[in-house]
Amino acid sequence: MGGDHGVGTTLPACRAFLDRHPDARLLLVGLPHSLAGFSHARATLVPASEVVAMDDPIEVALRRKKDSSMRVALDRVKDGTAAAAVSAGNTGALMAISRYVLKTMDGIDRPAIATQLPNARGGVTTVLDLGANVDCSAEHLLQFAVMGSALVSVLNNVKDPSVGLLNIGEEVIKGNETIKRAGELLRSAAASGDLNFFGNVEGNDIFKGTVDIVVCDGFVGNVALKATEGVAAMIGEFLRAEFSRNLLTRLVAVVAYPVLAAFKRRVDHRRYNGAALLGLRGLVFKSHGSADQLGFGFALERAYDSARNNLLDRVQARIAHATPALAGAAAVG
């Protein structure tokens, strides 16, 4: 029910997803009259009497709308009926209700939003947090690194993914006190074998592919995400503008079009849609609110791959292995 376009986008994306995956089933949660026209052999319609609006305060979503489609969907994850939940709705509400219904894993104080961004090496860089936690302590950044390592090891099949701490420079002495302290904790975790810590990285390293994972607070991460989304839009506008000019620029544009179009597709943020809410006792994925059918389909794919590859169990195992490091950091902090 969520997102800018609602069921006009989500339902066609769900149908296409089911057609691609004959072993998958979907529980479609929403207002009965909105779902009434949808039918598929492997889809079950689950009624909810309320919807969390994109502008609803968290208090309203959490305390007053107890039969919202978002809440009902997360209840299905909690009781094991569903392996994962996907929503394009209100991000703050989704995080709050997820924490309330599913709770956080032992050793984790705050869930983090993690997604993958394209890099120059032809792969992806996983960045977290992307907006769930604007203010983070050094201990939180360590927790994000542990959870991000589990995510990348599952989705990208990387045994020992490298972790970078986003900073204003590579030198250990740079950054504010929180970042310096986080660097100490990450180096300690690396020494005990809990992480493959590369060191400090800068913003351009996200897109260079210097490391597999970049850890930062939610404010910085969200800014980086929005900047990436603007690149594809900028290229599209450039192509349209060049084709509308004189004959010479049209000819140049025709020659350059295949390369620019391939690059535009590579950085198309829709193809990386579906951010994982890590640290919860259940799998939850957040689709961008403005996602179209293609973008929402990719969010479904990420949830499907994560459930199929036992992401939740592997995150828990990784956290359990790093418990001494996490507990030690919390004690010192």
C-alpha positions in Angstrom: 0.0 0.0 0.0 3.0 2.3 0.5 5.1 4.5 -1.7 4.3 7.3 -4.0 2.4 5.1 -6.4 0.8 2.5 -4.2 -0.8 -0.7 -5.6 -0.6 0.7 -9.2 3.1 0.0 -9.0 3.5 -2.7 -6.4 1.0 -5.2 -7.7 2.3 -5.4 -11.3 5.8 -5.8 -9.8 4.6 -8.6 -7.6 3.0 -10.4 -10.5 6.3 -10.1 -12.6 8.3 -11.4 -9.6 6.1 -14.4 -9.2 6.4 -15.2 -12.9 10.2 -15.1 -12.6 10.3 -17.3 -9.5 8.0 -20.4 -9.7 9.1 -21.4 -6.2 8.1 -18.2 -4.5 4.9 -17.1 -2.7 3.8 -13.7 -1.8 1.4 -12.5 1.0 0.0 -9.2 -0.3 -1.1 -7.1 2.7 -3.5 -4.2 2.3 -7.0 -2.7 2.1 -9.3 -5.4 0.7 -10.8 -3.2 -2.0 -7.4 -2.1 -3.2 -6.2 -5.7 -3.7 -9.5 -7.1 -5.0 -8.5 -7.1 -8.6 -5.3 -9.1 -8.1 -5.2 -12.8 -8.5 -2.4 -15.3 -8.7 -2.0 -18.9 -7.8 0.9 -18.2 -5.5 -0.3 -15.0 -4.0 -2.5 -14.7 -0.8 -4.3 -11.5 -0.1 -4.1 -10.6 3.6 -6.5 -7.9 4.7 -5.6 -4.8 6.8 -8.0 -2.1 7.8 -5.5 0.8 8.0 -2.6 2.2 6.0 0.4 4.2 7.3 0.5 7.4 5.3 3.9 8.7 4.0 3.5 11.8 6.3 2.2 10.0 9.4 4.2 10.8 12.5 5.9 7.7 14.0 3.7 7.9 17.1 0.5 7.6 15.0 1.9 4.7 12.9 3.1 2.8 16.0 0.5 3.5 18.6 -2.8 4.3 16.8 -2.7 2.3 13.6 -2.3 -1.2 15.0 -4.0 -2.9 12.0 -2.1 -1.1 9.3 -0.8 -3.0 6.4 2.8 -2.4 7.6 2.1 -3.8 11.1 0.2 -6.8 9.8 3.0 -7.6 7.4 5.6 -7.4 10.1 3.4 -9.6 12.4 3.6 -12.2 9.6 7.4 -12.2 9.8 7.3 -12.4 13.5 5.1 -15.5 13.6 7.1 -17.2 10.8 4.3 -17.1 8.2 6.5 -14.9 6.0 10.3 -15.1 5.5 10.7 -11.4 4.9 8.7 -8.2 4.6 9.1 -5.6 1.8 7.6 -2.1 2.1 7.8 1.1 0.1 6.1 3.1 2.8 7.1 5.6 5.5 10.7 4.8 6.4 10.6 6.1 10.0 7.4 4.2 10.6 8.8 1.0 9.1 11.9 1.2 11.3 9.9 2.0 14.5 7.3 -0.7 13.9 10.0 -3.2 13.0 11.9 -2.6 16.2 8.7 -2.8 18.2 7.4 -6.0 16.6 10.6 -7.9 15.8 13.0 -6.5 18.4 16.8 -6.2 17.8 19.3 -9.0 18.0 21.4 -9.6 21.1 24.4 -7.3 20.9 22.8 -4.8 18.6 21.5 -1.4 20.0 20.1 0.0 16.7 19.1 -1.5 13.4 20.8 0.1 10.3 19.7 0.6 6.8 22.1 -0.9 4.3 22.1 -0.9 0.5 24.4 -1.4 -2.4 25.8 1.3 -4.7 27.6 0.6 -8.1 31.3 1.1 -8.2 34.0 1.6 -10.9 35.2 -2.0 -10.6 31.9 -3.3 -12.0 30.7 -4.5 -8.7 28.9 -2.9 -5.7 29.8 -1.2 -2.5 27.5 -1.8 0.5 26.9 1.4 2.5 25.4 1.6 6.0 23.7 3.4 7.7 21.6 5.2 5.2 19.3 7.2 7.4 18.0 5.1 10.3 20.4 6.7 12.8 21.4 10.3 12.3 23.6 10.4 15.4 25.8 7.3 16.0 28.3 6.4 18.6 31.5 4.6 17.9 30.0 1.4 19.3 27.1 1.7 16.8 29.5 2.0 13.9 31.2 -1.2 15.0 27.9 -2.9 15.1 27.1 -1.7 11.6 30.4 -3.1 10.4 29.7 -6.5 11.8 26.2 -6.6 10.3 27.4 -5.3 7.0 30.0 -8.0 6.8 27.3 -10.6 7.2 25.1 -9.1 4.6 27.9 -8.9 1.9 29.1 -12.4 2.7 25.6 -13.7 2.0 24.4 -11.6 -1.0 27.8 -11.1 -2.7 29.3 -14.5 -1.7 32.4 -12.7 -0.3 34.0 -14.8 2.4 35.9 -12.0 4.2 34.6 -8.6 3.0 36.7 -5.5 3.6 35.3 -2.7 5.7 36.1 1.0 5.4 35.2 3.8 7.9 34.0 6.9 6.1 36.1 9.9 7.1 37.5 13.1 5.8 40.9 11.5 5.1 42.7 8.2 5.3 45.0 9.2 8.2 44.2 7.7 11.6 44.4 11.1 13.2 41.7 12.7 11.1 38.0 12.9 11.9 36.0 13.8 15.0 36.2 12.0 18.3 33.5 9.6 17.4 35.2 8.5 14.2 38.6 8.2 15.9 37.1 6.0 18.6 35.3 4.0 16.0 38.6 3.4 14.1 40.1 2.1 17.4 37.2 -0.3 17.9 37.3 -1.5 14.3 41.1 -2.1 14.4 40.6 -4.1 17.7 37.9 -6.2 16.1 40.1 -6.8 13.1 43.0 -7.9 15.4 40.6 -10.5 17.0 39.5 -11.8 13.7 36.0 -10.5 13.8 36.4 -8.0 10.8 38.5 -7.4 7.8 39.1 -3.7 8.5 40.8 -1.8 5.7 41.0 1.6 7.5 39.6 5.0 6.8 38.1 5.8 3.4 36.8 8.9 1.7 33.6 9.6 -0.2 35.1 8.8 -3.6 36.1 5.4 -2.4 32.4 4.3 -2.3 32.3 4.6 -6.1 35.9 3.5 -6.7 35.2 0.2 -5.0 38.1 0.5 -2.6 36.3 -1.7 -0.1 33.3 -4.0 0.0 31.6 -2.1 2.9 31.6 1.6 3.9 30.4 2.4 7.4 29.0 5.8 8.3 26.3 7.5 10.3 22.8 7.8 8.8 23.0 11.5 7.9 26.1 11.1 5.7 24.9 7.8 4.2 21.6 9.3 3.2 23.3 12.2 1.5 25.5 9.9 -0.4 22.6 7.8 -1.5 20.6 10.8 -2.8 23.7 12.0 -4.7 24.0 8.7 -6.4 20.3 8.7 -7.5 20.9 12.1 -9.1 23.6 10.8 -11.4 21.4 8.7 -13.6 18.8 11.5 -13.8 21.5 13.9 -14.9 22.7 11.6 -17.6 19.2 11.1 -18.9 18.6 14.9 -19.1 21.9 15.3 -20.9 21.0 12.8 -23.5 17.6 14.4 -24.1 19.2 17.9 -24.3 21.9 16.8 -26.8 19.4 15.1 -29.1 17.3 18.3 -29.3 20.1 20.6 -30.4 21.6 21.1 -33.9 22.7 18.5 -36.4 26.3 18.3 -35.2 25.5 17.8 -31.6 22.9 15.2 -32.6 25.6 13.3 -34.5 28.0 13.4 -31.6 25.2 12.3 -29.3 24.4 9.4 -31.5 28.1 8.2 -31.4 28.3 8.7 -27.6 24.8 7.3 -26.9 25.7 3.6 -26.5 28.4 4.3 -23.9 26.3 6.9 -22.0 23.2 4.7 -22.1 25.3 1.7 -20.7 26.6 4.0 -17.9 23.2 5.3 -17.2 21.9 1.7 -16.8 24.9 0.9 -14.6 24.2 3.7 -12.1 20.4 3.4 -12.4 19.3 3.6 -8.7 16.3 1.4 -9.4 18.5 -1.6 -10.0 19.9 -1.2 -6.4 16.6 -0.6 -4.8 15.8 -2.6 -1.6 17.7 -1.6 1.5 18.0 -4.1 4.3 17.1 -3.2 7.8 19.9 -5.0 9.6 20.0 -6.0 13.3 16.3 -7.1 13.6 15.1 -10.6 14.5 13.5 -10.8 11.1 14.2 -9.8 7.5 12.8 -6.4 6.5 13.5 -4.5 3.3 12.8 -0.9 2.5 12.0 0.0 -1.1 12.4 3.6 -2.1 9.1 5.4 -1.9 9.3 6.7 -5.5 10.2 3.3 -6.9 8.5 2.3 -10.1 7.6 -1.3 -11.1 11.2 -2.1 -12.0 12.6 -0.7 -8.8 10.1 -2.4 -6.6 10.8 -5.6 -8.4 14.5 -5.4 -7.4 13.5 -4.8 -3.8 11.5 -8.1 -3.9 14.5 -9.8 -5.5 16.8 -8.7 -2.6 14.3 -10.0 0.0 14.0 -13.3 -1.9 17.7 -13.8 -2.2 18.3 -12.9 1.5 15.6 -15.4 2.7 16.8 -18.1 0.3 20.4 -17.7 1.6 19.5 -17.6 5.3 20.7 -14.1 5.8 19.1 -13.8 9.2 20.9 -16.9 10.6 24.2 -15.8 9.1 23.9 -12.3 10.6 23.2 -13.8 14.0 26.1 -16.1 13.7 28.4 -13.2 12.7 27.2 -11.2 15.6 27.6 -14.1 18.0 31.2 -14.5 16.9 31.9 -10.8 17.4 30.1 -10.7 20.8 33.3 -10.3 22.8 34.4 -7.4 20.7 30.9 -5.8 20.8 30.6 -6.3 24.6 34.1 -4.9 25.1 33.3 -1.8 23.1 30.1 -1.2 25.0 31.8 -1.6 28.3 34.6 0.9 27.4 32.1 3.2 25.8 
